[in-house]
Amino acid sequence: MKPRSTARTVEAIAYPIVGIVVVLGLWQAYVTVFAVNPIVLPGPWAITKASIRHFDTLLEQTWPTLAESVYGFALAVVIGVPLAVCVANSRILNLTFYPILIATQSIPKVAVAPIILVWFGTGMESKLVIAFLVAFFPIVVDTATGLRATPPGLLELARSVSASPSQTFWKVQFPAAMPFIISGAKVAVTLAVIGAVIGEFVGSNEGLGYLLLSANSQLDGPLAWAALVWLSILGIALFFLVVVAERVLMPWGHH
């Protein structure tokens, strides 16, 4: 590894850590100096103690939220990417389905969550569907945008060597769209966590969202904030997994 690359890597790790330490220090100082009630705003130290004290409970409630988020995200990719391919390569399908996609995206998912619970019940299925609906739009839009943004020169080159439509798609269009697909996946995977929590808020007896509501109802501020922290860590971990997948699927983009 070159010295310059090493320095950039160290900076990329060090600066966020310094920023987090500064924010946490100011936060702890504020709640200590002004004696803020933990019910209103617990300090980082109180949240850390709550996380340690309720570690088993937090870990147990993380698994349902993780499963709902991953399954919803995977379903969004499996359905969204093929649909985006159809929309990007067919003017008729684009005119037919794109307005419907925009219309469905404009509906607040909190508003449709109770209806989805009526349809699918209070089990994992309803949370999976909500996570899918939230994650679906960025996958479709970014994939379709990437396919349309294929450089014309590459398409001309494929035609000049008599490449078939399928060869042009798999060898030219799809690889050119990969950066857009990955960008959409990065957004979608974090939104899937939000969708899962929305479902747990509306109706559930498990998951970090349920634990957060339960802690709030018991005026246990530190535990509620601990659940928030764990949700944040879950979202970051899933985002990191997409970054790892990006490096595997797009090795040419990381030299």
N, C-alpha and C positions, 0 to 999 in steps of 0.2 A: 504494500500500500504506500502511495506517495505521501511525502510529508504534508503537502497541502490538503490531500484528501483526509489524512489523519486529523489535521487541525480542524477541518470542517466538521468531521464526525464528533470530535470532542466538544466543539461549540454547540452543535445540534443537541447534544445531551446535557451539557453544563448549563446553558442559558435557561431552558425550561425548568431545571431543578432549582436554580437560583430564584426564578420568578415565583415558583410554588412556595419556596421557603419564605420569601418576603411577604407574600399574600397571607400565608398561614400565620406568620409572626404578627403582622398588623391586625389580623382577625382576632387572635388570642389576646393581644394587648387591649383591643377595643372592649371585648366582653369582660375582661378583668378590671380595667380601669373604671368602666361605667357600670359594673356589676349587673350586666344584662341577665335577665331571667333565662335559664336554660330552656324553658318552654318556648320562649320567643326566638332565641338564637343561642344555641350552645356553642362553646368554643371548640377548636380542633382537638384539644386535649380531652374534653368530655366526650366528643364523638369517637375518638380513638378508644377510650375506656369502654364505651358502649359497644363498639365493634368487637373488642376482646371478650367482654362479658357475655355477649349474645352471638359469639362466633358460630356456634353450631346452628342456631336458628337462622342466621343470615345465610350460611352456606346451604342449608336445607331449602330455603326459599329462593335461592339463586337458580337452582336447577330448573324449576318450571319456567321461569322467565327466560332462561337461556334457551331451553328447548323451543318455546313459542317463538322467540326471535329468530333462531336459526332456521326453523321449519318455514316460517313466514318469508324470510329472506330467500331461502332456496326456491320456494314456490314462485316468488316474484321473478327470479332469474330464469327458471325453467319455462315459465309462461311468457314473461316480458320480452326476452331476447328473440324468440321466434316471431312473436307478434310485431316487434320492431322491424325485423327483417321483411316481413310482409308489407308493413306500412311504408317502409323506405323504398321498396322496389315496385310498388303498385300505386299509381295515382288514384285509382278508384278506391282502393282500401284506405289510402291516406285521407281522402275526402270523406269516406264513410265513418271511419273509426276515430280519427284524431279529435274531432269535436266532442265525441262521447268521452274520450279519455280526459280531456280538459274539464268537461262538465263534472265527471265523477271526482276529479281531483279537487275541484272547488268546494265540494261538500265537506264540512268539518267531520272528521272521523269520530269525534266525541258524540256528534249528533246521531250518527248511524250505528254506533256501538250497541245501544240498547236493542235496536232492531236485529242486529246480528246475533245478539245473545238469545233473542226469542227464536230465531231460526236454528241456531246451532247448539243452544244450551250453554251452561256455565262451565263446561269442561274446556280442555285445551283447544278443541276445534275452533271455538269462537275467537279466542285470542290469536290463534294462528291466522285466521281470516283477516282480522283487523291489522295484524302485522304485515300480512301480504298486501292489503290495500294501501297501506302507508308507503311501503317499499316499492310498489309496482311502478308508479309513475316515473321516478327518476331513472329506473332501469330502461323503460321503454323510450323515453325522450332522449337520453344520452346515447343509447344504441342507435336509434334512428338517425340522430344528428351525425354520429360518427360514420355511418354507412353512406349518408349523403355527402359527407365531406371528403370522400375518397378523391385524391388528386386526379384530375382528368388525364394527366400524362400517363399515370399508371394504367388507367383503363384503356387508353389508346395503345399502350405497349402490349397489353393482354390481347387486344383485338388483332394487333399486327402479327402476333405469333399464333393466331387462330385458336386461342384458348376458348373452351366451352364456357357457357354461363356459370356452370357449377365450379369450374376451375377458376374462373375470374372471381367468383365470390369467395372461395376458400383460400385462394392464394393472394388475392389483392384486396378486395373489399373488407373482408372480416379482419385480417391483420391490421389494416389501416384504421379500423374502427375500434380496435382493442383499447387504446388509451381512453376513449370516450366511455366504453363499456365499464372499464375499471373505475373511472371517475364516478359514474352512476352507481356502481356497486358500493363504493366508499360512502356515498350519501345514504344509499338505501339501507345498508346494514345498521347504521346508527338509528335511522328512522324506524326500522323494524323493532328495535328495543322500545322506542316510544310507543309504537302501536301495541306491543304486548302489554305495556304498563297501562295504557288506556283501557284495554280489555279487562285487566285486573282491577282497575278502579271501578268500572261499571258493575262487574259481578264476578267474584272469585273468592275462593277460600284458601288460596295459596299463591306464592310468588312474591317478589319484592314489592310490587305495587300494593298488594294486599297487606303486606307487613307494614308498609309506610302508612297506609290509612289506619290500620289497627293501632300503631304507635301514636299517631296523632289523636285518635279518639281517647287514648289513655293519657294524653298530655305528656308523653314520653318524648320530648324534643330530641335528646341525644340519639335515641334509637331510630327515630324518623330520619334524622340527618345521616345516620350510619347507613340506612337503607338507600338513601340518595347517593352516598359515596360509592356503595357497592354497585348501584346501577350505572354510575359513571365509569367505574372500572370495567364493568361488563361491556359497555359500549366501546371503550378504548381497546379492550382485548379483541373484540370482533373486528374492529377497524384494522387492527394490526394484522389479523389473519388475512384480511383482504389484501393488505400491503404485501404479505408473504406470497399470496397467490399471484399478485401482480409480478413479482420478481421471478416466479416460476414460469408464468405464461408469457411474459414479455422480457426475456433476458437481454434482448437487444436494446432495451430502454435504460439499462443500468450498467454503465461501463465506468 
